[in-house]
């Protein structure tokens, strides 16, 4: 099995992965994360974009925390998977970000931390893309990202 997703789906995939590892459950052979949230504890000011009007604004992250995580411990690795202390236990990761996305920095940091912990990480940034680039034009960007996801999963399943 593998886990993956875009945006909130990527965050959920990370949370499922952390929970499986923490609870000693079977773990995925791979994970693909497209413009996901990795750390809800990060201050809003750290989520920046060169775009004047990024799709995921700071207001949206505040709303997500108030709506979905009211009263939650934002340091809990299930809530903020980047806080998981054993990142080296993660399966091979594919991390795709958009250069205009306010979530780019935290996913780049997660990719770096996982790589430093010994995880096989493939990271690709689409510099002219914002949040949601796998679902919008230009089609070439979306197609490239989806091909990367397929290649990543195929390689992981071939190894397992």
C-alpha positions as CSV (number, residue, x, y, z in Angstrom):
1,X,0.0,0.0,0.0
2,X,1.0,3.6,-0.4
3,X,-0.4,6.9,0.9
4,X,-0.5,10.2,-0.8
5,X,-2.5,13.2,-1.5
6,X,-2.7,16.8,-2.5
7,X,-3.2,19.7,-0.1
8,X,-5.3,18.5,2.9
9,X,-5.1,15.0,1.4
10,X,-1.3,15.2,1.7
11,X,-1.6,16.3,5.3
12,X,-3.9,13.3,6.0
13,X,-1.5,10.9,4.2
14,X,1.3,12.2,6.4
15,X,-0.9,11.8,9.5
16,X,-1.9,8.2,8.6
17,X,1.8,7.4,8.0
18,X,2.8,8.8,11.4
19,X,0.0,7.0,13.2
20,X,0.8,3.7,11.5
21,X,4.5,4.0,12.5
22,X,3.7,5.2,16.0
23,X,1.2,2.4,16.6
24,X,3.3,-0.4,15.0
25,X,0.8,-1.0,12.2
26,X,1.8,-2.0,8.6
27,X,3.3,1.0,6.9
28,X,3.1,2.1,3.3
29,X,5.9,1.3,0.8
30,X,5.8,4.9,-0.4
31,X,4.2,8.3,0.1
32,X,3.5,11.1,-2.4
33,X,2.8,14.5,-1.0
34,X,1.7,17.3,-3.2
35,X,1.6,20.8,-1.7
36,X,0.7,19.5,1.7
37,X,0.7,20.9,5.2
38,X,3.4,19.4,7.3
39,X,3.5,21.5,10.5
40,X,0.4,23.3,11.8
41,X,2.5,24.7,14.6
42,X,4.5,27.0,12.3
43,X,3.8,30.7,12.7
44,X,1.7,32.2,9.9
45,X,4.5,34.7,9.1
46,X,6.7,31.8,8.0
47,X,4.3,30.9,5.2
48,X,5.3,33.3,2.5
49,X,5.0,33.5,-1.3
50,X,6.4,35.7,-4.0
51,X,2.8,36.0,-5.3
52,X,0.8,39.0,-4.2
53,X,-2.3,36.8,-3.9
54,X,-1.3,33.3,-3.1
55,X,-4.1,30.7,-3.1
56,X,-3.4,29.6,0.5
57,X,-3.3,32.8,2.4
58,X,-2.4,33.2,6.1
59,X,-6.1,33.7,6.8
60,X,-6.8,30.2,5.4
61,X,-4.3,28.5,7.7
62,X,-5.8,30.3,10.7
63,X,-9.2,29.1,9.7
64,X,-8.0,25.5,9.3
65,X,-6.5,25.6,12.8
66,X,-9.7,27.1,14.3
67,X,-12.0,24.9,12.4
68,X,-10.3,21.5,12.3
69,X,-7.8,21.6,15.1
70,X,-9.5,23.7,17.8
71,X,-8.0,22.6,21.1
72,X,-5.6,20.1,19.5
73,X,-2.0,19.9,20.5
74,X,-0.3,21.3,17.4
75,X,3.0,19.7,18.5
76,X,1.4,16.2,18.2
77,X,3.1,14.5,15.2
78,X,-0.3,13.2,14.0
79,X,-1.4,16.9,13.8
80,X,1.9,18.2,12.6
81,X,3.7,15.3,11.0
82,X,7.0,17.2,10.6
83,X,7.3,16.9,14.4
84,X,7.5,13.1,14.2
85,X,10.8,12.3,16.0
86,X,11.6,9.2,13.8
87,X,11.4,10.7,10.3
88,X,14.0,8.1,9.3
89,X,11.3,5.5,9.5
90,X,9.3,7.1,6.7
91,X,9.1,5.2,3.4
92,X,10.4,6.7,0.2
93,X,8.8,10.1,-0.2
94,X,7.9,12.1,-3.3
95,X,7.4,15.8,-2.3
96,X,6.0,18.2,-4.9
97,X,5.7,21.9,-4.3
98,X,4.8,25.0,-6.1
99,X,7.2,27.9,-6.0
100,X,4.3,30.4,-5.4
101,X,2.6,28.3,-2.7
102,X,2.8,29.5,0.9
103,X,3.2,25.8,2.0
104,X,6.4,25.3,-0.1
105,X,8.8,26.2,2.7
106,X,7.5,23.7,5.2
107,X,7.3,20.9,2.7
108,X,10.8,21.7,1.5
109,X,12.0,21.6,5.2
110,X,10.2,18.3,5.7
111,X,11.8,16.8,2.6
112,X,15.3,18.0,3.8
113,X,14.7,16.7,7.4
114,X,13.5,13.3,6.1
115,X,16.5,13.1,3.7
116,X,18.9,13.9,6.5
117,X,17.3,11.2,8.6
118,X,18.1,8.7,5.8
119,X,14.8,8.6,3.9
120,X,14.9,8.3,0.1
121,X,13.3,11.6,-0.9
122,X,12.5,12.9,-4.4
123,X,11.7,16.6,-4.2
124,X,10.6,18.7,-7.1
125,X,9.5,22.3,-7.1
126,X,7.4,23.8,-9.9
127,X,8.6,27.4,-9.6
128,X,5.8,29.1,-11.4
129,X,3.0,27.2,-9.8
130,X,0.8,27.9,-6.8
131,X,-1.3,25.6,-4.6
132,X,-3.4,23.1,-6.6
133,X,-1.1,22.9,-9.7
134,X,-1.9,19.2,-10.3
135,X,-5.5,20.2,-11.0
136,X,-5.2,23.4,-13.1
137,X,-3.5,24.7,-16.2
138,X,-1.0,24.7,-17.5
139,X,-1.7,21.1,-18.4
140,X,2.0,20.3,-19.0
141,X,2.8,21.1,-15.3
142,X,0.0,18.9,-14.0
143,X,0.9,16.1,-16.4
144,X,4.5,16.3,-15.3
145,X,3.6,16.1,-11.7
146,X,1.2,13.2,-12.2
147,X,3.8,11.3,-14.2
148,X,6.3,11.8,-11.3
149,X,3.7,10.4,-8.8
150,X,3.1,7.3,-11.0
151,X,6.9,6.8,-11.5
152,X,7.5,7.1,-7.8
153,X,4.8,4.6,-6.8
154,X,5.7,2.2,-9.6
155,X,9.4,2.1,-8.4
156,X,8.3,1.7,-4.8
157,X,6.0,-1.2,-5.6
158,X,8.6,-2.8,-7.8
159,X,11.0,-2.8,-4.8
160,X,8.5,-4.2,-2.3
